Amino acid sequence: MTHEIAHDAARQRYSIVIGGVEAYLTYERPKPAHRLITHTIVPDALGGQGLGKKLVAQVMADVIAGGETVSATCWFAKGLIDKTPEWAARLS
């Protein structure tokens, strides 16, 4: 099942809403061309569907497409980035 990921650049947030329940990832822009991933939140009602990984994959696709760098204070996102060489190459 494919779920649409919405990106709200003004709120610095990626989200997936299923059945009225939202999973989301937030980031900050501490400097130009850089995103700091701060939180990845998947409520229990949406757990086990790989939504957190999909959110991180989307932000990383945007980082790569934009030629940006990334860092993460979110342990979940940091773990995925560290395990994916293409993503880890964008760490700063």
PDB file as gemmi writes it, atoms N, CA and C in Angstrom:
CRYST1    1.000    1.000    1.000  90.00  90.00  90.00 P 1                      
ATOM      1  N   MET A   1       0.839  -1.182   0.000  1.00  0.00           N  
ATOM      2  CA  MET A   1       0.000   0.000   0.000  1.00  0.00           C  
ATOM      3  C   MET A   1       0.887   1.250   0.000  1.00  0.00           C  
ATOM      4  N   THR A   2       0.617   2.167  -0.893  1.00  0.00           N  
ATOM      5  CA  THR A   2       1.387   3.397  -1.002  1.00  0.00           C  
ATOM      6  C   THR A   2       0.672   4.516  -0.263  1.00  0.00           C  
ATOM      7  N   HIS A   3       1.430   5.213   0.541  1.00  0.00           N  
ATOM      8  CA  HIS A   3       0.877   6.335   1.288  1.00  0.00           C  
ATOM      9  C   HIS A   3       1.560   7.612   0.815  1.00  0.00           C  
ATOM     10  N   GLU A   4       0.777   8.649   0.601  1.00  0.00           N  
ATOM     11  CA  GLU A   4       1.330   9.912   0.139  1.00  0.00           C  
ATOM     12  C   GLU A   4       2.001  10.645   1.281  1.00  0.00           C  
ATOM     13  N   ILE A   5       3.214  11.112   1.021  1.00  0.00           N  
ATOM     14  CA  ILE A   5       3.946  11.903   2.003  1.00  0.00           C  
ATOM     15  C   ILE A   5       3.802  13.364   1.614  1.00  0.00           C  
ATOM     16  N   ALA A   6       3.316  14.156   2.548  1.00  0.00           N  
ATOM     17  CA  ALA A   6       3.168  15.593   2.322  1.00  0.00           C  
ATOM     18  C   ALA A   6       4.356  16.307   2.947  1.00  0.00           C  
ATOM     19  N   HIS A   7       4.882  17.312   2.235  1.00  0.00           N  
ATOM     20  CA  HIS A   7       5.971  18.127   2.771  1.00  0.00           C  
ATOM     21  C   HIS A   7       5.458  19.552   2.943  1.00  0.00           C  
ATOM     22  N   ASP A   8       5.498  20.018   4.164  1.00  0.00           N  
ATOM     23  CA  ASP A   8       5.109  21.387   4.476  1.00  0.00           C  
ATOM     24  C   ASP A   8       6.401  22.135   4.802  1.00  0.00           C  
ATOM     25  N   ALA A   9       6.969  22.797   3.787  1.00  0.00           N  
ATOM     26  CA  ALA A   9       8.250  23.483   3.967  1.00  0.00           C  
ATOM     27  C   ALA A   9       8.155  24.603   4.999  1.00  0.00           C  
ATOM     28  N   ALA A  10       7.022  25.281   5.058  1.00  0.00           N  
ATOM     29  CA  ALA A  10       6.856  26.377   6.014  1.00  0.00           C  
ATOM     30  C   ALA A  10       6.932  25.867   7.454  1.00  0.00           C  
ATOM     31  N   ARG A  11       6.383  24.684   7.689  1.00  0.00           N  
ATOM     32  CA  ARG A  11       6.403  24.096   9.040  1.00  0.00           C  
ATOM     33  C   ARG A  11       7.599  23.165   9.240  1.00  0.00           C  
ATOM     34  N   GLN A  12       8.388  22.955   8.180  1.00  0.00           N  
ATOM     35  CA  GLN A  12       9.551  22.070   8.209  1.00  0.00           C  
ATOM     36  C   GLN A  12       9.142  20.685   8.709  1.00  0.00           C  
ATOM     37  N   ARG A  13       8.219  20.100   7.958  1.00  0.00           N  
ATOM     38  CA  ARG A  13       7.592  18.854   8.398  1.00  0.00           C  
ATOM     39  C   ARG A  13       7.164  17.999   7.204  1.00  0.00           C  
ATOM     40  N   TYR A  14       7.441  16.720   7.299  1.00  0.00           N  
ATOM     41  CA  TYR A  14       6.940  15.715   6.354  1.00  0.00           C  
ATOM     42  C   TYR A  14       5.915  14.893   7.117  1.00  0.00           C  
ATOM     43  N   SER A  15       4.807  14.526   6.477  1.00  0.00           N  
ATOM     44  CA  SER A  15       3.791  13.759   7.205  1.00  0.00           C  
ATOM     45  C   SER A  15       3.055  12.780   6.307  1.00  0.00           C  
ATOM     46  N   ILE A  16       2.546  11.744   6.949  1.00  0.00           N  
ATOM     47  CA  ILE A  16       1.682  10.740   6.330  1.00  0.00           C  
ATOM     48  C   ILE A  16       0.477  10.628   7.256  1.00  0.00           C  
ATOM     49  N   VAL A  17      -0.720  10.764   6.702  1.00  0.00           N  
ATOM     50  CA  VAL A  17      -1.937  10.635   7.509  1.00  0.00           C  
ATOM     51  C   VAL A  17      -2.709   9.413   7.011  1.00  0.00           C  
ATOM     52  N   ILE A  18      -2.994   8.498   7.923  1.00  0.00           N  
ATOM     53  CA  ILE A  18      -3.753   7.289   7.617  1.00  0.00           C  
ATOM     54  C   ILE A  18      -4.888   7.179   8.622  1.00  0.00           C  
ATOM     55  N   GLY A  19      -6.099   7.136   8.130  1.00  0.00           N  
ATOM     56  CA  GLY A  19      -7.252   7.016   9.022  1.00  0.00           C  
ATOM     57  C   GLY A  19      -7.323   8.124  10.054  1.00  0.00           C  
ATOM     58  N   GLY A  20      -6.885   9.315   9.687  1.00  0.00           N  
ATOM     59  CA  GLY A  20      -6.930  10.439  10.603  1.00  0.00           C  
ATOM     60  C   GLY A  20      -5.788  10.485  11.605  1.00  0.00           C  
ATOM     61  N   VAL A  21      -4.866   9.524  11.540  1.00  0.00           N  
ATOM     62  CA  VAL A  21      -3.715   9.491  12.449  1.00  0.00           C  
ATOM     63  C   VAL A  21      -2.482   9.892  11.656  1.00  0.00           C  
ATOM     64  N   GLU A  22      -1.663  10.772  12.230  1.00  0.00           N  
ATOM     65  CA  GLU A  22      -0.504  11.308  11.518  1.00  0.00           C  
ATOM     66  C   GLU A  22       0.820  10.770  12.047  1.00  0.00           C  
ATOM     67  N   ALA A  23       1.673  10.336  11.115  1.00  0.00           N  
ATOM     68  CA  ALA A  23       3.075  10.047  11.397  1.00  0.00           C  
ATOM     69  C   ALA A  23       3.845  11.198  10.766  1.00  0.00           C  
ATOM     70  N   TYR A  24       4.909  11.674  11.424  1.00  0.00           N  
ATOM     71  CA  TYR A  24       5.600  12.827  10.858  1.00  0.00           C  
ATOM     72  C   TYR A  24       7.080  12.870  11.212  1.00  0.00           C  
ATOM     73  N   LEU A  25       7.790  13.666  10.440  1.00  0.00           N  
ATOM     74  CA  LEU A  25       9.210  13.926  10.649  1.00  0.00           C  
ATOM     75  C   LEU A  25       9.375  15.443  10.628  1.00  0.00           C  
ATOM     76  N   THR A  26      10.125  15.976  11.590  1.00  0.00           N  
ATOM     77  CA  THR A  26      10.379  17.410  11.621  1.00  0.00           C  
ATOM     78  C   THR A  26      11.869  17.676  11.462  1.00  0.00           C  
ATOM     79  N   TYR A  27      12.168  18.830  10.921  1.00  0.00           N  
ATOM     80  CA  TYR A  27      13.560  19.227  10.737  1.00  0.00           C  
ATOM     81  C   TYR A  27      13.694  20.726  10.943  1.00  0.00           C  
ATOM     82  N   GLU A  28      14.950  21.155  11.076  1.00  0.00           N  
ATOM     83  CA  GLU A  28      15.262  22.571  11.180  1.00  0.00           C  
ATOM     84  C   GLU A  28      16.277  22.901  10.089  1.00  0.00           C  
ATOM     85  N   ARG A  29      16.447  24.185   9.833  1.00  0.00           N  
ATOM     86  CA  ARG A  29      17.448  24.646   8.864  1.00  0.00           C  
ATOM     87  C   ARG A  29      18.412  25.592   9.596  1.00  0.00           C  
ATOM     88  N   PRO A  30      19.404  25.011  10.305  1.00  0.00           N  
ATOM     89  CA  PRO A  30      20.320  25.849  11.078  1.00  0.00           C  
ATOM     90  C   PRO A  30      21.269  26.685  10.210  1.00  0.00           C  
ATOM     91  N   LYS A  31      21.446  26.278   8.948  1.00  0.00           N  
ATOM     92  CA  LYS A  31      22.268  27.038   8.003  1.00  0.00           C  
ATOM     93  C   LYS A  31      21.775  26.728   6.589  1.00  0.00           C  
ATOM     94  N   PRO A  32      22.133  27.560   5.627  1.00  0.00           N  
ATOM     95  CA  PRO A  32      21.666  27.325   4.247  1.00  0.00           C  
ATOM     96  C   PRO A  32      22.098  25.954   3.725  1.00  0.00           C  
ATOM     97  N   ALA A  33      21.234  25.347   2.928  1.00  0.00           N  
ATOM     98  CA  ALA A  33      21.502  24.056   2.272  1.00  0.00           C  
ATOM     99  C   ALA A  33      21.807  22.932   3.263  1.00  0.00           C  
ATOM    100  N   HIS A  34      21.227  23.014   4.457  1.00  0.00           N  
ATOM    101  CA  HIS A  34      21.427  21.967   5.465  1.00  0.00           C  
ATOM    102  C   HIS A  34      20.120  21.725   6.220  1.00  0.00           C  
ATOM    103  N   ARG A  35      19.825  20.447   6.445  1.00  0.00           N  
ATOM    104  CA  ARG A  35      18.647  20.091   7.258  1.00  0.00           C  
ATOM    105  C   ARG A  35      19.102  19.293   8.472  1.00  0.00           C  
ATOM    106  N   LEU A  36      18.581  19.667   9.611  1.00  0.00           N  
ATOM    107  CA  LEU A  36      18.817  18.954  10.865  1.00  0.00           C  
ATOM    108  C   LEU A  36      17.514  18.246  11.212  1.00  0.00           C  
ATOM    109  N   ILE A  37      17.504  16.918  11.109  1.00  0.00           N  
ATOM    110  CA  ILE A  37      16.302  16.137  11.424  1.00  0.00           C  
ATOM    111  C   ILE A  37      16.183  16.044  12.938  1.00  0.00           C  
ATOM    112  N   THR A  38      15.050  16.519  13.465  1.00  0.00           N  
ATOM    113  CA  THR A  38      14.889  16.601  14.917  1.00  0.00           C  
ATOM    114  C   THR A  38      14.003  15.506  15.509  1.00  0.00           C  
ATOM    115  N   HIS A  39      12.969  15.098  14.792  1.00  0.00           N  
ATOM    116  CA  HIS A  39      12.050  14.084  15.337  1.00  0.00           C  
ATOM    117  C   HIS A  39      11.438  13.251  14.213  1.00  0.00           C  
ATOM    118  N   THR A  40      11.261  11.988  14.478  1.00  0.00           N  
ATOM    119  CA  THR A  40      10.457  11.112  13.627  1.00  0.00           C  
ATOM    120  C   THR A  40       9.451  10.460  14.571  1.00  0.00           C  
ATOM    121  N   ILE A  41       8.174  10.739  14.352  1.00  0.00           N  
ATOM    122  CA  ILE A  41       7.130  10.271  15.261  1.00  0.00           C  
ATOM    123  C   ILE A  41       6.129   9.398  14.507  1.00  0.00           C  
ATOM    124  N   VAL A  42       5.998   8.158  14.955  1.00  0.00           N  
ATOM    125  CA  VAL A  42       4.992   7.250  14.401  1.00  0.00           C  
ATOM    126  C   VAL A  42       4.144   6.751  15.575  1.00  0.00           C  
ATOM    127  N   PRO A  43       2.894   7.187  15.655  1.00  0.00           N  
ATOM    128  CA  PRO A  43       2.029   6.732  16.750  1.00  0.00           C  
ATOM    129  C   PRO A  43       1.858   5.211  16.729  1.00  0.00           C  
ATOM    130  N   ASP A  44       1.610   4.641  17.899  1.00  0.00           N  
ATOM    131  CA  ASP A  44       1.424   3.191  18.011  1.00  0.00           C  
ATOM    132  C   ASP A  44       0.399   2.659  17.016  1.00  0.00           C  
ATOM    133  N   ALA A  45      -0.654   3.413  16.763  1.00  0.00           N  
ATOM    134  CA  ALA A  45      -1.716   2.974  15.855  1.00  0.00           C  
ATOM    135  C   ALA A  45      -1.204   2.762  14.431  1.00  0.00           C  
ATOM    136  N   LEU A  46      -0.074   3.369  14.090  1.00  0.00           N  
ATOM    137  CA  LEU A  46       0.489   3.240  12.741  1.00  0.00           C  
ATOM    138  C   LEU A  46       1.800   2.464  12.728  1.00  0.00           C  
ATOM    139  N   GLY A  47       2.186   1.942  13.873  1.00  0.00           N  
ATOM    140  CA  GLY A  47       3.456   1.235  13.981  1.00  0.00           C  
ATOM    141  C   GLY A  47       3.526  -0.019  13.129  1.00  0.00           C  
ATOM    142  N   GLY A  48       4.754  -0.416  12.809  1.00  0.00           N  
ATOM    143  CA  GLY A  48       4.990  -1.669  12.092  1.00  0.00           C  
ATOM    144  C   GLY A  48       4.726  -1.625  10.596  1.00  0.00           C  
ATOM    145  N   GLN A  49       4.505  -0.432  10.045  1.00  0.00           N  
ATOM    146  CA  GLN A  49       4.231  -0.318   8.606  1.00  0.00           C  
ATOM    147  C   GLN A  49       5.401   0.282   7.833  1.00  0.00           C  
ATOM    148  N   GLY A  50       6.496   0.554   8.519  1.00  0.00           N  
ATOM    149  CA  GLY A  50       7.658   1.139   7.866  1.00  0.00           C  
ATOM    150  C   GLY A  50       7.509   2.613   7.540  1.00  0.00           C  
ATOM    151  N   LEU A  51       6.566   3.283   8.206  1.00  0.00           N  
ATOM    152  CA  LEU A  51       6.312   4.687   7.883  1.00  0.00           C  
ATOM    153  C   LEU A  51       7.462   5.602   8.284  1.00  0.00           C  
ATOM    154  N   GLY A  52       8.100   5.316   9.407  1.00  0.00           N  
ATOM    155  CA  GLY A  52       9.247   6.125   9.823  1.00  0.00           C  
ATOM    156  C   GLY A  52      10.347   6.072   8.775  1.00  0.00           C  
ATOM    157  N   LYS A  53      10.631   4.889   8.285  1.00  0.00           N  
ATOM    158  CA  LYS A  53      11.664   4.731   7.254  1.00  0.00           C  
ATOM    159  C   LYS A  53      11.262   5.460   5.972  1.00  0.00           C  
ATOM    160  N   LYS A  54       9.979   5.413   5.613  1.00  0.00           N  
ATOM    161  CA  LYS A  54       9.512   6.115   4.413  1.00  0.00           C  
ATOM    162  C   LYS A  54       9.683   7.620   4.559  1.00  0.00           C  
ATOM    163  N   LEU A  55       9.418   8.147   5.743  1.00  0.00           N  
ATOM    164  CA  LEU A  55       9.596   9.580   5.987  1.00  0.00           C  
ATOM    165  C   LEU A  55      11.063   9.979   5.861  1.00  0.00           C  
ATOM    166  N   VAL A  56      11.952   9.189   6.462  1.00  0.00           N  
ATOM    167  CA  VAL A  56      13.385   9.486   6.373  1.00  0.00           C  
ATOM    168  C   VAL A  56      13.847   9.369   4.913  1.00  0.00           C  
ATOM    169  N   ALA A  57      13.368   8.359   4.211  1.00  0.00           N  
ATOM    170  CA  ALA A  57      13.748   8.195   2.803  1.00  0.00           C  
ATOM    171  C   ALA A  57      13.320   9.404   1.976  1.00  0.00           C  
ATOM    172  N   GLN A  58      12.156   9.955   2.260  1.00  0.00           N  
ATOM    173  CA  GLN A  58      11.684  11.118   1.501  1.00  0.00           C  
ATOM    174  C   GLN A  58      12.528  12.352   1.779  1.00  0.00           C  
ATOM    175  N   VAL A  59      12.818  12.616   3.047  1.00  0.00           N  
ATOM    176  CA  VAL A  59      13.647  13.794   3.342  1.00  0.00           C  
ATOM    177  C   VAL A  59      15.033  13.618   2.736  1.00  0.00           C  
ATOM    178  N   MET A  60      15.574  12.406   2.764  1.00  0.00           N  
ATOM    179  CA  MET A  60      16.901  12.188   2.193  1.00  0.00           C  
ATOM    180  C   MET A  60      16.882  12.322   0.666  1.00  0.00           C  
ATOM    181  N   ALA A  61      15.811  11.894   0.024  1.00  0.00           N  
ATOM    182  CA  ALA A  61      15.694  12.088  -1.428  1.00  0.00           C  
ATOM    183  C   ALA A  61      15.705  13.580  -1.750  1.00  0.00           C  
ATOM    184  N   ASP A  62      15.024  14.379  -0.933  1.00  0.00           N  
ATOM    185  CA  ASP A  62      14.983  15.826  -1.144  1.00  0.00           C  
ATOM    186  C   ASP A  62      16.343  16.471  -0.851  1.00  0.00           C  
ATOM    187  N   VAL A  63      17.022  15.995   0.178  1.00  0.00           N  
ATOM    188  CA  VAL A  63      18.361  16.499   0.507  1.00  0.00           C  
ATOM    189  C   VAL A  63      19.311  16.248  -0.666  1.00  0.00           C  
ATOM    190  N   ILE A  64      19.293  15.032  -1.176  1.00  0.00           N  
ATOM    191  CA  ILE A  64      20.177  14.672  -2.286  1.00  0.00           C  
ATOM    192  C   ILE A  64      19.823  15.469  -3.542  1.00  0.00           C  
ATOM    193  N   ALA A  65      18.534  15.548  -3.855  1.00  0.00           N  
ATOM    194  CA  ALA A  65      18.093  16.289  -5.046  1.00  0.00           C  
ATOM    195  C   ALA A  65      18.473  17.763  -4.960  1.00  0.00           C  
ATOM    196  N   GLY A  66      18.470  18.311  -3.749  1.00  0.00           N  
ATOM    197  CA  GLY A  66      18.782  19.721  -3.558  1.00  0.00           C  
ATOM    198  C   GLY A  66      20.263  20.006  -3.336  1.00  0.00           C  
ATOM    199  N   GLY A  67      21.098  18.955  -3.347  1.00  0.00           N  
ATOM    200  CA  GLY A  67      22.524  19.134  -3.107  1.00  0.00           C  
ATOM    201  C   GLY A  67      22.831  19.623  -1.700  1.00  0.00           C  
ATOM    202  N   GLU A  68      21.981  19.255  -0.756  1.00  0.00           N  
ATOM    203  CA  GLU A  68      22.125  19.710   0.627  1.00  0.00           C  
ATOM    204  C   GLU A  68      22.918  18.705   1.470  1.00  0.00           C  
ATOM    205  N   THR A  69      23.212  19.124   2.708  1.00  0.00           N  
ATOM    206  CA  THR A  69      23.786  18.224   3.693  1.00  0.00           C  
ATOM    207  C   THR A  69      22.747  17.995   4.784  1.00  0.00           C  
ATOM    208  N   VAL A  70      23.021  17.017   5.648  1.00  0.00           N  
ATOM    209  CA  VAL A  70      22.054  16.652   6.684  1.00  0.00           C  
ATOM    210  C   VAL A  70      22.780  16.288   7.974  1.00  0.00           C  
ATOM    211  N   SER A  71      22.085  16.458   9.075  1.00  0.00           N  
ATOM    212  CA  SER A  71      22.504  15.935  10.370  1.00  0.00           C  
ATOM    213  C   SER A  71      21.218  15.561  11.099  1.00  0.00           C  
ATOM    214  N   ALA A  72      21.346  14.836  12.204  1.00  0.00           N  
ATOM    215  CA  ALA A  72      20.140  14.398  12.913  1.00  0.00           C  
ATOM    216  C   ALA A  72      20.394  14.313  14.406  1.00  0.00           C  
ATOM    217  N   THR A  73      19.462  14.874  15.164  1.00  0.00           N  
ATOM    218  CA  THR A  73      19.448  14.652  16.603  1.00  0.00           C  
ATOM    219  C   THR A  73      18.446  13.545  16.919  1.00  0.00           C  
ATOM    220  N   CYS A  74      17.632  13.179  15.942  1.00  0.00           N  
ATOM    221  CA  CYS A  74      16.668  12.078  16.077  1.00  0.00           C  
ATOM    222  C   CYS A  74      17.424  10.757  15.946  1.00  0.00           C  
ATOM    223  N   TRP A  75      17.381   9.928  16.956  1.00  0.00           N  
ATOM    224  CA  TRP A  75      18.133   8.664  16.946  1.00  0.00           C  
ATOM    225  C   TRP A  75      17.681   7.746  15.817  1.00  0.00           C  
ATOM    226  N   PHE A  76      16.385   7.731  15.529  1.00  0.00           N  
ATOM    227  CA  PHE A  76      15.857   6.851  14.495  1.00  0.00           C  
ATOM    228  C   PHE A  76      16.405   7.240  13.128  1.00  0.00           C  
ATOM    229  N   ALA A  77      16.292   8.517  12.789  1.00  0.00           N  
ATOM    230  CA  ALA A  77      16.786   8.993  11.492  1.00  0.00           C  
ATOM    231  C   ALA A  77      18.293   8.811  11.394  1.00  0.00           C  
ATOM    232  N   LYS A  78      19.013   9.133  12.457  1.00  0.00           N  
ATOM    233  CA  LYS A  78      20.477   9.001  12.461  1.00  0.00           C  
ATOM    234  C   LYS A  78      20.886   7.565  12.201  1.00  0.00           C  
ATOM    235  N   GLY A  79      20.200   6.611  12.811  1.00  0.00           N  
ATOM    236  CA  GLY A  79      20.519   5.204  12.601  1.00  0.00           C  
ATOM    237  C   GLY A  79      20.333   4.778  11.156  1.00  0.00           C  
ATOM    238  N   LEU A  80      19.245   5.211  10.542  1.00  0.00           N  
ATOM    239  CA  LEU A  80      18.999   4.862   9.132  1.00  0.00           C  
ATOM    240  C   LEU A  80      20.013   5.522   8.213  1.00  0.00           C  
ATOM    241  N   ILE A  81      20.322   6.782   8.478  1.00  0.00           N  
ATOM    242  CA  ILE A  81      21.291   7.494   7.641  1.00  0.00           C  
ATOM    243  C   ILE A  81      22.659   6.822   7.739  1.00  0.00           C  
ATOM    244  N   ASP A  82      23.069   6.473   8.944  1.00  0.00           N  
ATOM    245  CA  ASP A  82      24.371   5.834   9.143  1.00  0.00           C  
ATOM    246  C   ASP A  82      24.483   4.499   8.412  1.00  0.00           C  
ATOM    247  N   LYS A  83      23.368   3.780   8.272  1.00  0.00           N  
ATOM    248  CA  LYS A  83      23.368   2.454   7.633  1.00  0.00           C  
ATOM    249  C   LYS A  83      23.247   2.512   6.111  1.00  0.00           C  
ATOM    250  N   THR A  84      23.000   3.690   5.564  1.00  0.00           N  
ATOM    251  CA  THR A  84      22.776   3.829   4.124  1.00  0.00           C  
ATOM    252  C   THR A  84      23.894   4.697   3.539  1.00  0.00           C  
ATOM    253  N   PRO A  85      24.875   4.082   2.863  1.00  0.00           N  
ATOM    254  CA  PRO A  85      26.038   4.835   2.389  1.00  0.00           C  
ATOM    255  C   PRO A  85      25.708   6.089   1.577  1.00  0.00           C  
ATOM    256  N   GLU A  86      24.729   6.020   0.700  1.00  0.00           N  
ATOM    257  CA  GLU A  86      24.354   7.182  -0.099  1.00  0.00           C  
ATOM    258  C   GLU A  86      23.885   8.340   0.775  1.00  0.00           C  
ATOM    259  N   TRP A  87      23.185   7.996   1.847  1.00  0.00           N  
ATOM    260  CA  TRP A  87      22.688   9.024   2.774  1.00  0.00           C  
ATOM    261  C   TRP A  87      23.817   9.505   3.683  1.00  0.00           C  
ATOM    262  N   ALA A  88      24.625   8.571   4.188  1.00  0.00           N  
ATOM    263  CA  ALA A  88      25.711   8.924   5.109  1.00  0.00           C  
ATOM    264  C   ALA A  88      26.702   9.888   4.449  1.00  0.00           C  
ATOM    265  N   ALA A  89      26.827   9.818   3.143  1.00  0.00           N  
ATOM    266  CA  ALA A  89      27.720  10.717   2.415  1.00  0.00           C  
ATOM    267  C   ALA A  89      27.272  12.168   2.516  1.00  0.00           C  
ATOM    268  N   ARG A  90      26.023  12.388   2.905  1.00  0.00           N  
ATOM    269  CA  ARG A  90      25.475  13.741   3.042  1.00  0.00           C  
ATOM    270  C   ARG A  90      25.582  14.298   4.457  1.00  0.00           C  
ATOM    271  N   LEU A  91      26.081  13.492   5.395  1.00  0.00           N  
ATOM    272  CA  LEU A  91      26.203  13.962   6.779  1.00  0.00           C  
ATOM    273  C   LEU A  91      27.221  15.094   6.902  1.00  0.00           C  
ATOM    274  N   SER A  92      26.897  16.043   7.746  1.00  0.00           N  
ATOM    275  CA  SER A  92      27.857  17.104   8.031  1.00  0.00           C  
ATOM    276  C   SER A  92      27.738  17.504   9.492  1.00  0.00           C  
TER     277      SER A  92                                                      
END                                                                             
